[in-house]
Structures are given as C-alpha cells and as structure tokens.
Amino acid sequence: MTTLTAPRIDNLTDTDFEQLAAAGAAAARQGKSAAFIAARIKLSRLDGFAAASAGVSADLHARMEAVGFLGGRDRASAAARWAVLADRFRDQLTATDVDALTETFHQAGV
C-alpha cells in the first residue's frame, strides 16, 4: 500500500495544481479503473464522508484562489480531493482502495 506523501493543502503551489490537472486529464482519457470506481463508491458511503468532502473541496478551492491557479480546477481538485479523503479515511478502506484513490495524485508527482 502506498503512503500518501501529499503536502498539506495549504502547501500546494500553482505548479502542483497544474501537475494534478494534467494527471487528472490523462486519467480521464484512459477511463476510470474498476478499482477506482469501487473504492470511490465505498468511500462515499462512509459516515462523515459528505462533511469531509465538502471541507476538503472548500480548502482546495481556497488554496487555488490563493496561488492564482485558474486552469483545470475540476481535474486538479478531484485528483487531490480523492487522495486527501483516502488518507483521512484510510482506517476504513483496504490498501487496494487507498492505492486506487491516490493513483492520479501520485502520477502527478506532487
């Protein structure tokens, strides 16, 4: 199982978001894997997910504003959001789930 080595959201830079957006676009072109879809469904059904997701999304968008990142926000946000949430709910997910949810983040090399 991979360990999320993400910097804290407040440490992400414009360049980090650009890399996340590019990795998210590449993942979209390839299509979502069955493992990612299953892990995303499992994660979204966990208690506390909705509140955590809303908080992470708000924090990511605020950080994008702070660093002036304008392009590819949805892709960058999604890649970072799933990785951060997988890390937060790691104890309730399998190693395969965490790997699937963090794959795009790690491919970005952030």
Steps between C-alpha positions, in 0.01 A plus 500: 500500500625844418526765765361836406793735487285799418601832634230662704242678287634835613842409357379419147634737235376615162742252342366217717146577385616508137656155541185369669282638218722335237497167683123525543454566128720203413303277736173618344626413152586150617169454680444429865615158616255260659708517819473880511125495443446234768723687748327830429159343562621339823655824622193707417283273716709539814367699794639850494594493132265778386621749759864407447465526123336842522774623730782365283343645185462842661860490625631399156307773319613760753860392448460518122376856540790584729764379253319634193432164337227546241521218246388141546355559843253212487760243399758626748247519779368149435847342498596671824160454667484122451858461625448715810171327582655156449769599746247631754287186480795261460399293804165415340638413155710216366850554369366442149236770553758752620732420210219544247386831650851644519633374167437821302648711782817292497522505120503880520823481697388762749 
